[in-house]
């Protein structure tokens, strides 16, 4: 498995480079050319990206060795499953609160709260006390919720309200952040492997390594983001809300009212448009299964001795390859529809879990086949996320998107928690069969959920066969799924 992991990483790295070069040759970056000619926008974009990417880097560093750390502390798989459930449950609790915090405390202050909470989360990994580790998982859920809301909220508000840049330029920055994100994930696996295994500092090392990145992120938020807001806001009454400093209780009440209204409008949109409901079903099924995969990939492969950091980098490289394939397939040369690619992604994910039900037979494990299945799943993720993001942008109104996505995430996390609790029950009831039939049954259940997601995708595009909202511009809708 050691050689297999390194060969997989080298092959996927070469594939990613080749696909990226091909995608850049076919790209038509009109928006990028326009924004590149604006020095004020480029300066503002660099300010945001260097801060946001530090936060993402700290997050990715913690991915490869989380399960390994808990096993290093001699916890059973059933106990580790409960730790993961605590993290997911905290995401359920804090996901709606994160949006409200950005409005009540202020976007910049919420980003600082993220840095503080995630740093404390990393420090809890030094303890072998189970309840301290549970606290760390709760803080990790809060931090993840803030990471996905607070930074983007600050950028959008400053982009529109302070700088008055065109709204059409917003996706340019987030596309650049997504491109960097894949590279950061691959690099984080390599760095985590270097410190944890090559330097033999143990699985806690990547978590401690994340703390300086979070401190640097907090410093940039405190210094450069603050001066950015002050420079643009001036000294008038406008400065208090821009800096996120509510001057009266009425401001907090206003934030609460806006949050409630956003949730209610999101629910109405979800229930009134069947396309939105089906898309939410696809997202809940697909992404809840990914949370289960995040828990299971380490116990499936680790007994066979692969370098976990290299395996993690290989998985992220496979996801990068899928994302680049999406850009190639939807380019002006090929013009494949995002709906078709979403179907392909779900089909690949179903096939990968189907493979895993045979490669994880108790007493007859096939780690090489399991690694291949995991890589196929990450390739499917690379296709899935840009496809579903495109469709969400088309069927969900911009002003209701935050509320609708909050409702999407609720069943997503609940399904993932239910799956992990089911695994916990199977493991606890097998009298020590830690990585036995429970894991295989879970993969079979995941394959069933992917099949349900595939049926939802087919229903979505049968419903909208001639719906221009579900297609790229300039293509005919007849004959689409």
Order of alpha helices (4+ residues) and beta strands (2+ residues): alpha-alpha-alpha-alpha-alpha-alpha-alpha-alpha-alpha-alpha-alpha-alpha-alpha-alpha-alpha-alpha-beta-beta-alpha-alpha-alpha
